[in-house]
Amino acid sequence: MGGTVRWLDVNTTQWFYRNVLEAERIFLDSKKEEKLYSGKLYNKFVTGKTRSVHNFTTTEGQTRFNISGYKPDSREIVIVYIDGVPTKPSKLETDFVYIGHPIAGGKEVSVYLSGVLDMHQGDETSENCHIYPKTIGCQVLYPNKKLDMADKYEFDLRYGLNEMAVCMGQKLRRVNVDVQVGESIHSALMRTIGYKHNCFTIINGVLYVSFHLNQFPILVNYNYKSGAVIKNRQREKVVPSSTCAIYNDRFFPNITIPRFEFFSLLQRMRKNFYNRYTDRGYQPKVIDKTERYIKDREKFVGKWYEEDVVNILDEKFNDGCYVFPLYEDNTFQPDVCVTRAEAIVYLHRFTEWALEQFR
């Protein structure tokens, strides 16, 4: 089966593998576009160990691939894609990546080097104890490549079925991007594609793809005008690239999270339950009309998670008691990391509330 790996740091040998994949199938909307959770964004790497993809066409019996300057690092993920099928390398050494068997000539191979992420290392003795990947403040740009027939490119709904892009043996989903007056192409792409995987579009003869496909080879079919005739360009091979991509293809299973993030995830589950098991669906309260007193609410006023937190903290059992306790001084403390004990208590109370509310 072709296609890039969905979660680079989740594999079949890990105890949480099945749960992660099953939870990923939970959607919050009827169109099945907004998932219960998503990967964390990252694009900052330690010096000398950035993310990269190296593409080859094999010679008969080839077993190793030369990547000048490469040095093995236990923190880095290396995947060898052979005609789109992901394979673990058999050996890594300076300047070379090996596979365990000879390959026939003419195979398309991509060696993916994940790079080594620059991580914020939290201090467990402070409030800001969580660990998270860093991002750099560059102008984010979708991976793109001008097509050979860009000047004659033609798109018409009558020919839409002839426009196709395939990466690593997987057909990509075409997204129609309508660039509005005064809107930049990047803003239009962010509005329509965002951080979705395996998407592509062509605008003015330029191919744009999802961030995680940066530097991977793409085979493109598209239409162009030759005189008065519309022709279809078949399997043009291009390698889209970006000077500032941002990625969300890691689950980060071992990092700690702050209370605001944990409660935001619980709130997404709560929304899903209301949308699935009630006729009205989820109806959020206006944040300035929530009733619960939270002593340190000023800490998260205006933050992206404010509505999620104040809404779920307002939830009650049928006896009128709040589902989730605050600290003894009535503070929420959004930046404090969730302990294992707290996580178990919160999940247990959430389960009790859900069974009471929806059974």
RODO-2510 file (C-alpha; in nm, 4 decimals, decimal comma):
residues 359
     n   res          X          Y          Z
     1     m     0,0000     0,0000     0,0000
     2     g     0,1452     0,3333    -0,1040
     3     g     0,1371     0,6738     0,0565
     4     t     0,3322     0,8577     0,3228
     5     v     0,3012     0,7403     0,6835
     6     r     0,0213     0,9231     0,8729
     7     w     0,1941     0,9340     1,2141
     8     l     0,5706     0,9073     1,1940
     9     d     0,6058     0,8212     1,5625
    10     v     0,3221     0,5679     1,5978
    11     n     0,3801     0,2095     1,4818
    12     t     0,2338    -0,1369     1,5325
    13     t     0,4798    -0,2317     1,8090
    14     q     0,3586     0,0398     2,0492
    15     w     0,0956    -0,0378     2,3151
    16     f    -0,1199     0,2629     2,2231
    17     y    -0,1198     0,1969     1,8458
    18     r    -0,4743     0,0596     1,8111
    19     n    -0,6295     0,3208     2,0397
    20     v    -0,4663     0,6094     1,8552
    21     l    -0,5869     0,4854     1,5171
    22     e    -0,9392     0,4166     1,6428
    23     a    -0,9659     0,7555     1,8135
    24     e    -0,8525     0,9196     1,4907
    25     r    -1,1674     0,7863     1,3222
    26     i    -1,3856     0,9991     1,5502
    27     f    -1,5050     1,3126     1,3708
    28     l    -1,6738     1,6188     1,5170
    29     d    -1,8611     1,7260     1,2042
    30     s    -2,0976     1,5614     0,9546
    31     k    -1,8555     1,6190     0,6649
    32     k    -1,5911     1,4156     0,8504
    33     e    -1,3244     1,6804     0,8143
    34     e    -1,2650     1,7860     1,1766
    35     k    -1,1123     1,5018     1,3772
    36     l    -1,1156     1,4511     1,7523
    37     y    -0,7468     1,5362     1,7690
    38     s    -0,4671     1,6401     1,5361
    39     g    -0,0901     1,6433     1,5383
    40     k     0,1076     1,9271     1,6893
    41     l     0,2614     2,1741     1,4471
    42     y     0,6392     2,1866     1,4113
    43     n     0,9060     2,3103     1,1723
    44     k     1,2109     2,3959     1,3829
    45     f     1,5037     2,1535     1,3819
    46     v     1,8397     2,1363     1,5523
    47     t     2,1298     2,2695     1,3486
    48     g     2,2444     2,0272     1,0796
    49     k     1,9492     1,7875     1,1199
    50     t     1,6603     1,9358     0,9221
    51     r     1,3836     1,7340     0,7572
    52     s     1,4688     1,6245     0,4019
    53     v     1,3626     1,3852     0,1268
    54     h     1,6128     1,2337    -0,1170
    55     n     1,4761     1,0852    -0,4389
    56     f     1,6454     0,8148    -0,6476
    57     t     1,5850     0,5890    -0,9486
    58     t     1,7512     0,2569    -0,8691
    59     t     2,0091     0,0629    -1,0639
    60     e     1,9867    -0,3164    -1,0818
    61     g     2,0675    -0,4818    -0,7480
    62     q     2,1070    -0,1551    -0,5573
    63     t     2,1093    -0,1911    -0,1775
    64     r     2,2375     0,1446    -0,0544
    65     f     2,1685     0,5114    -0,1207
    66     n     2,4261     0,7856    -0,1010
    67     i     2,3169     1,0948     0,0947
    68     s     2,6132     1,3246     0,1208
    69     g     2,6582     1,4691     0,4692
    70     y     2,4149     1,2300     0,6352
    71     k     2,5062     1,1147     0,9871
    72     p     2,2971     0,8593     1,1791
    73     d     2,1143     0,9938     1,4845
    74     s     1,9013     0,7850     1,7206
    75     r     1,6533     1,0719     1,7502
    76     e     1,5797     1,0747     1,3766
    77     i     1,3195     0,8666     1,1908
    78     v     1,4377     0,7212     0,8587
    79     i     1,1930     0,5647     0,6109
    80     v     1,2777     0,4256     0,2677
    81     y     0,9857     0,4351     0,0232
    82     i     1,0228     0,1859    -0,2640
    83     d     0,7616     0,2586    -0,5316
    84     g     0,5566     0,4151    -0,2541
    85     v     0,5840     0,1286    -0,0048
    86     p     0,7455     0,2334     0,3277
    87     t     1,0368     0,0147     0,4402
    88     k     1,2681     0,0319     0,7394
    89     p     1,6372     0,0685     0,6489
    90     s     1,8562    -0,2289     0,7393
    91     k     2,1623    -0,0193     0,8255
    92     l     2,2583     0,3453     0,8654
    93     e     2,6093     0,4815     0,8360
    94     t     2,7755     0,8111     0,7483
    95     d     2,6661     0,9211     0,3971
    96     f     2,4683     0,5995     0,3336
    97     v     2,1284     0,4426     0,4012
    98     y     2,0949     0,0662     0,3344
    99     i     1,8028    -0,1668     0,2698
   100     g     1,8133    -0,5392     0,3424
   101     h     1,7663    -0,6773    -0,0095
   102     p     1,8723    -0,5894    -0,3657
   103     i     1,6224    -0,3869    -0,5695
   104     a     1,5478    -0,4194    -0,9392
   105     g     1,6542    -0,1329    -1,1625
   106     g     1,4199     0,1516    -1,2494
   107     k     1,2410     0,1642    -0,9128
   108     e     1,1455     0,5019    -0,7682
   109     v     1,2904     0,5381    -0,4182
   110     s     1,2497     0,8225    -0,1707
   111     v     1,4578     0,8274     0,1472
   112     y     1,2826     1,0324     0,4126
   113     l     1,4889     1,1837     0,6939
   114     s     1,2643     1,3274     0,9640
   115     g     1,5301     1,5569     1,1062
   116     v     1,5733     1,6156     1,4797
   117     l     1,3164     1,8498     1,6286
   118     d     1,4029     2,1459     1,8467
   119     m     1,1792     2,0923     2,1497
   120     h     1,0807     2,3145     2,4374
   121     q     1,1881     2,1222     2,7463
   122     g     0,9558     2,1974     3,0349
   123     d     1,0672     2,2273     3,3953
   124     e     0,8619     1,9941     3,6130
   125     t     0,9090     2,2226     3,9133
   126     s     0,7436     2,5186     3,7416
   127     e     0,3956     2,5861     3,6090
   128     n     0,5187     2,5726     3,2504
   129     c     0,6192     2,2069     3,2705
   130     h     0,4962     2,0770     2,9375
   131     i     0,7175     1,9748     2,6474
   132     y     0,6265     2,0768     2,2940
   133     p     0,7846     2,1153     1,9479
   134     k     0,8965     2,4593     1,8385
   135     t     0,8061     2,6499     1,5240
   136     i     0,9984     2,9236     1,3477
   137     g     0,8581     3,2617     1,2573
   138     c     0,8922     3,2427     0,8792
   139     q     0,6317     3,3146     0,6120
   140     v     0,4672     2,9746     0,5772
   141     l     0,4485     2,8564     0,2148
   142     y     0,2763     2,5495     0,0728
   143     p     0,5043     2,3144    -0,1242
   144     n     0,4660     2,4086    -0,4882
   145     k     0,6093     2,3609    -0,8364
   146     k     0,5390     2,5329    -1,1678
   147     l     0,4214     2,2789    -1,4255
   148     d     0,5867     2,2427    -1,7658
   149     m     0,2768     2,3643    -1,9497
   150     a     0,1887     2,6277    -1,6908
   151     d     0,1534     2,9075    -1,9459
   152     k    -0,1072     2,7030    -2,1352
   153     y    -0,2744     2,5457    -1,8314
   154     e    -0,6499     2,5112    -1,8634
   155     f    -0,9021     2,4205    -1,5976
   156     d    -1,2659     2,3668    -1,6754
   157     l    -1,5190     2,1639    -1,4796
   158     r    -1,5907     1,9717    -1,7997
   159     y    -1,2344     1,8406    -1,7848
   160     g    -1,2028     1,8145    -1,4075
   161     l    -1,1859     1,4354    -1,4058
   162     n    -0,8680     1,4510    -1,6114
   163     e    -0,6834     1,6462    -1,3405
   164     m    -0,5081     1,4092    -1,1036
   165     a    -0,2020     1,3897    -0,8778
   166     v    -0,0426     1,0754    -0,7350
   167     c     0,2264     1,0586    -0,4671
   168     m     0,3924     0,7354    -0,3561
   169     g     0,1225     0,5321    -0,5299
   170     q    -0,1588     0,7188    -0,3535
   171     k    -0,4067     0,9342    -0,5397
   172     l    -0,4317     1,2787    -0,3820
   173     r    -0,7597     1,4598    -0,3195
   174     r    -0,8132     1,7583    -0,5436
   175     v    -0,9333     2,0686    -0,3588
   176     n    -1,0948     2,3525    -0,5512
   177     v    -0,9413     2,6751    -0,4196
   178     d    -1,1339     2,9907    -0,5026
   179     v    -0,8979     3,2841    -0,4464
   180     q    -1,1159     3,5782    -0,3512
   181     v    -1,0558     3,9402    -0,4507
   182     g    -0,7760     4,0882    -0,2391
   183     e    -0,6850     3,7479    -0,0939
   184     s    -0,3388     3,5966    -0,1335
   185     i    -0,3007     3,2468    -0,2736
   186     h    -0,1474     3,1356     0,0567
   187     s    -0,4453     3,2634     0,2553
   188     a    -0,6848     3,0864     0,0184
   189     l    -0,4873     2,7617     0,0534
   190     m    -0,4848     2,7906     0,4320
   191     r    -0,8593     2,8497     0,4320
   192     t    -0,9403     2,5493     0,2128
   193     i    -0,6588     2,2959     0,2656
   194     g    -0,5187     2,4024     0,6015
   195     y    -0,3207     2,1138     0,7527
   196     k    -0,5144     1,8350     0,5799
   197     h    -0,3087     1,5509     0,4361
   198     n    -0,2844     1,4247     0,0779
   199     c    -0,4435     1,7245    -0,0933
   200     f    -0,3486     1,9118    -0,4079
   201     t    -0,4665     2,1937    -0,6280
   202     i    -0,3377     2,3735    -0,9361
   203     i    -0,3582     2,7530    -0,9554
   204     n    -0,2377     2,9383    -1,2638
   205     g    -0,0360     2,6351    -1,3716
   206     v     0,1371     2,5918    -1,0346
   207     l     0,0890     2,2717    -0,8351
   208     y     0,0326     2,3158    -0,4596
   209     v     0,0233     2,0199    -0,2184
   210     s    -0,0246     1,9493     0,1521
   211     f     0,2681     2,0421     0,3766
   212     h     0,3714     1,6830     0,4580
   213     l     0,4333     1,6139     0,0864
   214     n     0,7167     1,8654     0,0769
   215     q     1,0012     1,7330    -0,1471
   216     f     0,8220     1,4089    -0,2396
   217     p     0,7834     1,3342    -0,6141
   218     i     0,4329     1,3821    -0,7564
   219     l     0,2929     1,2500    -1,0861
   220     v     0,0447     1,5013    -1,2298
   221     n    -0,2203     1,4839    -1,5016
   222     y    -0,3647     1,8175    -1,6114
   223     n    -0,5153     1,9943    -1,9097
   224     y    -0,3564     2,2550    -2,1331
   225     k    -0,4532     2,4350    -2,4493
   226     s    -0,2758     2,3619    -2,7768
   227     g    -0,4157     2,6057    -3,0291
   228     a    -0,7927     2,5564    -3,0112
   229     v    -0,7587     2,2024    -2,8763
   230     i    -0,7595     2,0926    -2,5101
   231     k    -0,4979     1,8254    -2,4430
   232     n    -0,4187     1,6277    -2,1308
   233     r    -0,0646     1,6154    -1,9967
   234     q    -0,0039     1,2687    -1,8497
   235     r     0,2150     1,1731    -1,5490
   236     e     0,4373     1,4787    -1,5434
   237     k     0,6847     1,4194    -1,2609
   238     v     0,7440     1,7173    -1,0348
   239     v     0,8926     1,7643    -0,6890
   240     p     0,7117     2,0465    -0,5047
   241     s     0,9120     2,2238    -0,2378
   242     s     0,8749     2,4998     0,0186
   243     t     1,1209     2,7293     0,1907
   244     c     0,8953     2,7349     0,4975
   245     a     0,6599     2,4396     0,5396
   246     i     0,4945     2,3491     0,8682
   247     y     0,4148     1,9898     0,9602
   248     n     0,1594     1,8027     1,1724
   249     d     0,2454     1,4396     1,0968
   250     r     0,3649     1,3415     1,4452
   251     f     0,1513     1,2315     1,7373
   252     f     0,4171     1,3044     2,0044
   253     p     0,3055     1,0197     2,2350
   254     n     0,5579     1,0878     2,5100
   255     i     0,5268     1,4603     2,5679
   256     t     0,3385     1,6090     2,8610
   257     i     0,0453     1,8449     2,8139
   258     p    -0,0972     2,1348     3,0181
   259     r    -0,4445     2,1352     3,1695
   260     f    -0,5851     2,3675     2,9032
   261     e    -0,4915     2,1213     2,6288
   262     f    -0,6286     1,8215     2,8174
   263     f    -0,9595     1,9987     2,8832
   264     s    -0,9774     2,1154     2,5229
   265     l    -0,9553     1,7511     2,4150
   266     l    -1,2296     1,6522     2,6638
   267     q    -1,4436     1,9341     2,5263
   268     r    -1,4040     1,8012     2,1728
   269     m    -1,5262     1,4612     2,2965
   270     r    -1,8172     1,6362     2,4697
   271     k    -1,9121     1,8132     2,1441
   272     n    -1,8992     1,4826     1,9605
   273     f    -2,1371     1,3188     2,2118
   274     y    -2,3913     1,6009     2,1921
   275     n    -2,3786     1,5978     1,8113
   276     r    -2,4193     1,2200     1,7926
   277     y    -2,6757     1,1532     2,0648
   278     t    -2,9034     1,4586     2,0756
   279     d    -3,1438     1,6086     1,8226
   280     r    -3,0229     1,9653     1,8729
   281     g    -2,6548     1,8877     1,8648
   282     y    -2,3958     2,0814     2,0612
   283     q    -2,5030     2,4319     2,1668
   284     p    -2,2146     2,6329     2,3182
   285     k    -2,2709     2,9026     2,5762
   286     v    -2,1481     3,2529     2,5041
   287     i    -1,8263     3,2799     2,7056
   288     d    -1,9320     3,5931     2,8950
   289     k    -2,2533     3,4174     3,0054
   290     t    -2,1042     3,1067     3,1587
   291     e    -2,1949     3,0797     3,5254
   292     r    -1,9031     2,9148     3,7022
   293     y    -1,6641     3,1264     3,9061
   294     i    -1,3006     3,0632     3,8103
   295     k    -1,0652     3,2689     4,0247
   296     d    -0,7773     3,2825     3,7738
   297     r    -0,9838     3,3145     3,4581
   298     e    -0,7902     3,6246     3,3566
   299     k    -0,4988     3,3921     3,2782
   300     f    -0,6754     3,2566     2,9714
   301     v    -0,9153     3,5321     2,8629
   302     g    -0,8831     3,5703     2,4851
   303     k    -0,6845     3,2477     2,4418
   304     w    -0,7854     3,0037     2,1663
   305     y    -0,9032     2,7515     2,4239
   306     e    -1,1079     2,9897     2,6426
   307     e    -1,4476     2,8922     2,4995
   308     d    -1,3694     2,5207     2,5240
   309     v    -1,2577     2,5450     2,8864
   310     v    -1,5355     2,7653     3,0251
   311     n    -1,8033     2,5604     2,8481
   312     i    -1,6905     2,2222     2,9729
   313     l    -1,6301     2,3530     3,3261
   314     d    -1,9955     2,4612     3,3296
   315     e    -2,1153     2,1028     3,2676
   316     k    -2,3053     1,9421     3,5584
   317     f    -2,4332     1,6040     3,6686
   318     n    -2,8085     1,5629     3,7082
   319     d    -2,7741     1,6362     4,0817
   320     g    -2,6402     1,9844     4,0038
   321     c    -2,2765     1,9163     4,0945
   322     y    -2,0099     2,0244     3,8491
   323     v    -1,8490     1,7376     3,6576
   324     f    -1,4926     1,8657     3,6817
   325     p    -1,3441     2,0013     4,0053
   326     l    -1,1299     2,3103     4,0262
   327     y    -0,8457     2,3392     4,2744
   328     e    -0,9366     2,4126     4,6361
   329     d    -0,8871     2,7861     4,5870
   330     n    -1,1238     2,7825     4,2836
   331     t    -0,8407     2,8236     4,0325
   332     f    -0,8096     2,6308     3,7063
   333     q    -0,4344     2,6872     3,6518
   334     p    -0,4335     2,6272     3,2716
   335     d    -0,0552     2,6000     3,2337
   336     v    -0,0014     2,3360     3,5030
   337     c     0,0613     1,9905     3,3605
   338     v    -0,1974     1,7198     3,4150
   339     t    -0,0777     1,4453     3,6474
   340     r    -0,1645     1,0784     3,5915
   341     a    -0,3954     1,0878     3,8941
   342     e    -0,5788     1,3943     3,7630
   343     a    -0,6124     1,2411     3,4166
   344     i    -0,7735     0,9263     3,5615
   345     v    -1,0130     1,1285     3,7783
   346     y    -1,1158     1,3577     3,4916
   347     l    -1,1667     1,0676     3,2476
   348     h    -1,3651     0,8699     3,5057
   349     r    -1,5917     1,1646     3,5839
   350     f    -1,6353     1,2346     3,2124
   351     t    -1,7415     0,8717     3,1595
   352     e    -1,9865     0,8875     3,4511
   353     w    -2,1369     1,2087     3,3133
   354     a    -2,1659     1,0663     2,9590
   355     l    -2,3399     0,7497     3,0795
   356     e    -2,5808     0,9541     3,2904
   357     q    -2,6501     1,2048     3,0122
   358     f    -2,6831     0,9858     2,7024
   359     r    -2,7743     0,6276     2,7950
***
